[in-house]
């Protein structure tokens, strides 16, 4: 799978670990930055990862900031992006299965490396079920984007 990965300075170290992990597992990684632990702003990397997904260059995205909250809020401003900060395996899997989540957001200051790997595995191993109730809800999300001027 092609995965776009981005982080701010707080998530840089965990990003580097997860990029190597993803490549070891046979995934193609598009690294959207940052490339150091020098201070940067998480909205820039949320946009960079979202753009890779919307351009069709990757199927899923991974964002990492200090708590995961700021990157999640930023990414969800992009029409067509469904991002969630997840720090448990159930949410990382269920977010894809039920909500067609396309970006997993992690808080590098909240979780450790092993949990991060488990979350990524659950996120990437999940598939949208396409059940009627989930499709109906997804269409309502798309209608919200359109209604508030965010239609793709």
C-alpha positions in Angstrom: 0.0 0.0 0.0 1.2 3.6 -0.7 1.1 5.6 2.5 1.7 9.4 2.9 3.4 10.2 6.2 4.0 13.6 7.8 4.8 15.0 11.2 5.7 18.2 12.9 8.9 18.6 15.0 7.2 16.8 18.0 6.4 13.8 15.8 9.6 13.7 13.8 11.4 10.9 15.8 8.3 8.7 15.8 7.8 9.4 12.1 11.3 8.2 11.3 10.7 5.0 13.2 7.3 4.3 11.6 8.6 5.1 8.1 11.3 2.4 8.5 8.7 0.0 10.0 6.3 0.6 7.1 9.0 0.0 4.5 10.1 -3.2 6.3 6.5 -4.4 5.9 6.6 -3.8 2.2 4.7 -0.5 2.0 5.6 2.4 -0.3 6.0 5.5 1.8 5.7 9.1 0.6 7.4 11.2 3.2 5.7 14.6 3.3 8.1 16.0 6.0 9.2 17.4 8.3 12.8 16.4 8.0 14.2 17.5 11.4 13.1 18.3 14.9 13.4 22.0 14.3 10.1 23.8 15.2 7.5 23.8 12.5 3.7 24.1 12.3 1.6 20.9 12.2 -1.1 22.4 9.8 1.5 22.5 7.0 2.1 18.8 7.3 -1.5 17.9 7.6 -2.1 19.7 4.4 0.9 18.0 2.7 -0.4 14.5 3.6 -4.0 15.4 2.7 -2.9 16.7 -0.7 -1.0 13.5 -1.5 -4.2 11.5 -0.7 -6.4 13.8 -2.7 -4.0 13.7 -5.7 -4.3 9.9 -5.6 -0.6 9.3 -4.9 -1.4 7.3 -1.8 -4.3 5.3 -0.4 -3.8 6.2 3.2 -2.1 8.8 5.4 -0.4 8.9 8.7 0.2 12.2 10.7 2.1 12.6 13.9 2.3 15.6 16.2 2.7 16.1 19.9 -0.8 15.1 21.0 -2.3 14.2 17.7 -5.1 16.7 18.2 -3.8 19.7 16.2 -2.9 17.5 13.2 -6.3 15.8 13.3 -8.2 19.1 13.5 -6.1 20.5 10.6 -6.4 17.5 8.3 -10.2 17.4 8.7 -10.5 20.9 7.3 -9.5 19.4 3.9 -12.5 18.2 1.9 -12.4 14.5 1.4 -10.1 13.8 4.3 -11.4 11.8 7.3 -8.7 11.9 9.9 -8.8 10.8 13.5 -6.4 10.7 16.4 -6.4 7.2 17.7 -4.6 5.8 20.7 -6.3 2.4 20.9 -6.4 -0.4 18.3 -10.2 -0.7 18.2 -10.6 3.0 17.1 -7.8 2.7 14.6 -9.5 -0.3 12.9 -13.1 0.7 13.4 -12.4 4.2 12.1 -11.7 2.7 8.7 -14.3 -0.1 8.8 -17.2 2.2 9.7 -16.1 5.8 8.8 -13.8 5.2 5.9 -11.0 7.1 7.8 -8.2 7.8 5.5 -5.6 9.4 7.8 -4.5 8.0 11.2 -3.2 10.6 13.5 -0.9 9.8 16.4 0.3 11.8 19.4 4.1 11.2 19.8 4.0 12.6 23.3 1.1 10.3 24.3 2.0 6.8 23.0 5.1 4.7 22.7 6.7 3.0 19.7 5.1 -0.4 20.2 1.6 0.9 20.5 2.2 3.2 17.5 3.2 0.1 15.4 0.0 -1.8 16.6 -2.2 1.2 15.7 -0.6 1.5 12.2 -1.1 -2.2 11.6 -4.7 -2.1 12.7 -5.4 1.0 10.5 -3.7 -0.4 7.4 -5.2 -3.9 7.9 -8.8 -2.5 8.0 -11.1 -2.0 5.1 -14.3 0.0 4.8 -17.2 -2.5 5.2 -19.5 -0.6 2.8 -22.5 -1.6 4.9 -25.6 0.5 4.1 -25.6 2.3 7.4 -21.9 3.2 7.0 -22.4 4.4 3.4 -25.4 6.4 4.5 -23.4 8.1 7.2 -20.4 8.8 4.9 -22.8 10.5 2.5 -24.0 12.7 5.3 -20.4 13.7 6.1 -19.9 14.5 2.4 -23.1 16.6 2.5 -21.8 18.5 5.5 -18.6 19.4 3.5 -20.7 20.5 0.6 -23.2 22.5 2.7 -20.5 24.4 4.4 -18.5 25.2 1.3 -15.9 22.4 1.5 -17.0 20.2 -1.3 -14.2 18.6 -3.3 
